[in-house]
Amino acid sequence: MIPPAGASGFVLAIDIGGTKFAAGLVDASGQVLTAERVATPPGAKAHTLWKTLLTLIEPLVVNGPGLGVGVGCGGPMRWPEGVVSPLNMPGWRDFPLRAALAERFPGVPVRVHNDAICLAAAEHWRGAGQGVRDMLGMVVSTGVGGGLILGNRLVNGPTGNAGHIGHIIVDPDGPECGCGGRGCLEAVSRGPALAAWALGQGWTPGSSEPGHPEAEEASARQLAADAASGDEIAERAMTRAGHALGIAVASATHLCDLDLVTIGGGLSQAGPLLFTPLEEALRTHARMPFSRRLRVLPAALGQQAGLVGAAALILAPDRYWTAPV
Amino acid sequence: MIPPAGASGFVLAIDIGGTKFAAGLVDASGQVLTAERVATPPGAKAHTLWKTLLTLIEPLVVNGPGLGVGVGCGGPMRWPEGVVSPLNMPGWRDFPLRAALAERFPGVPVRVHNDAICLAAAEHWRGAGQGVRDMLGMVVSTGVGGGLILGNRLVNGPTGNAGHIGHIIVDPDGPECGCGGRGCLEAVSRGPALAAWALGQGWTPGSSEPGHPEAEEASARQLAADAASGDEIAERAMTRAGHALGIAVASATHLCDLDLVTIGGGLSQAGPLLFTPLEEALRTHARMPFSRRLRVLPAALGQQAGLVGAAALILAPDRYWTAPV
């Protein structure tokens, strides 16, 4: 549903990632009124990426962008300037996404933040973290990221990079990480790292669906499916990921005195296969009286969480857009 | 110097620890006008501890406590109530320190916070962190603690326990920690743990001062002295502590996007013996572009830092006393 001309109280929300672009209109209650998505053109140059985005959003804004434009985008980026260089989109290097959108939509605020931050804001605003004062919203998928909410407000940090729980060190002598470091949570628990580890242990992808060649992709999704069907190596891989997550969550709650951690992203769909070892490691390591209260919950918002969080940058700026002016 | 009757602009600051009680008058510039200290009576009951404190402070307040009373005290405590149960003072269990002081000093604010938090506030207010927006102030001594300053304000957390970097996990399979967990920074890098580790490796305390029997105490101070004199085992112990500190600092800066970490406490006196391996581990693990800017500095304030930080709770409450009302 497109709001009629002159309607207010809604925003244009955009979610930009390496696999898809999504855009939608979101109202003040956090409801996604309408949404569209398109696959990210692989290997595209800057101009093609921008045209793809415009083609996606123009049908949504026939009556204007409402109160403003909120954008979640893969990092890294220069923040709050919104000059983006998403890891999986080499066509955009120092692309002035915020400025380009501001030119297209003059007169309304345009705000760009990291996609993991937007997911955390979404869970706090309208998801599993509603009413919680201090929380970390995590996403465990191709990467491991997060956003930190302290005292009911998003913590940005001076460079907009607070919340990078994927680079808490869980195993100092562990695997090399894409960041150049070693033993980061992301290096252990990101989907591709898990699948690679399982392959190294002798995992045969698709063990749960013999005779289905399409199930033989060595993906984290397949790994979770095989683990759910009792594949022992796949189960051990999920346990390994869960333990690493529990260690990182224990460290985070000791440092930040958290009430809640939410976990979303593809791998969180594995349910108890991931959450049980996570809780086990967390309860082993988080023994201070104050840290025992921490709850860990699956993220409550689904695929549209990215749009909801991007909308929150505009619709609830007192909590989610505390950028230096 | 005791300010004259009717003078304002100063406060009564109190620093309560397992080895000593300190108290002083601190002016608005953070200057300690006068200070007294007394050894903590070992094994004393609640009433004796309270009388010891009163005896210490009464000569300071002949002309009143000034603008209020700020207190740093060993944890744990119920915060912001200031009901304290310092680990090393079994005589105080759920002792209502804030209420007792408020009864003695009616009409002025009385504020109690963790001693490590006060040290961090002191470094931010008047020490190595002046003008820095986002920092962690650490103390490495008998324990390992800290306080977190984000966006120029002390982060308390809902229970007043934010900043517990001593319980970031640096070695998941490492030594048991006093908190009940395993592999915490404190379990590796606190002074007594270091000394015990070195003894286990064959360290002979006082190797640097043969013939000085008083130098044969197996303390962290002695360990640092022996390391400085080239004792190889003592050097390895300091390296071990520094590496663990660097790993924890890397995790903290990834999560909180910090500009600065300050390190005080007895062990920080070891200088390069501690800071060089710390930097080495930090630069190995903190490779994200945003985390490379982090600086690590020795704390700038000396023995009186605890009093300065306690005073800050009263003199700069917009930054250091953001307790829920």
Interface residues (C-beta under 8 A of the other chain):
Chain A: P76 R133 D134 L148 L150 G151 V155 N156 G157 P158 T159 G160 N161 A162 G163 H164 I165 G166 H167 I168 I169 V170 D171 P172 C177 C179 G180 G181 R182 G183 C184 H243 I247 A250 S251 A252 H254 L255 C256 D257 L258 D259 A281 T284 H285 A286 R287 M288 P289 F290 S291 T322
Chain B: P76 R133 D134 L148 L150 G151 V155 N156 G157 P158 T159 G160 N161 A162 G163 H164 I165 G166 H167 I168 I169 V170 D171 P172 C177 C179 G180 G181 R182 G183 C184 H243 I247 A250 S251 A252 H254 L255 C256 D257 L258 D259 A281 T284 H285 A286 R287 M288 P289 F290 S291 T322
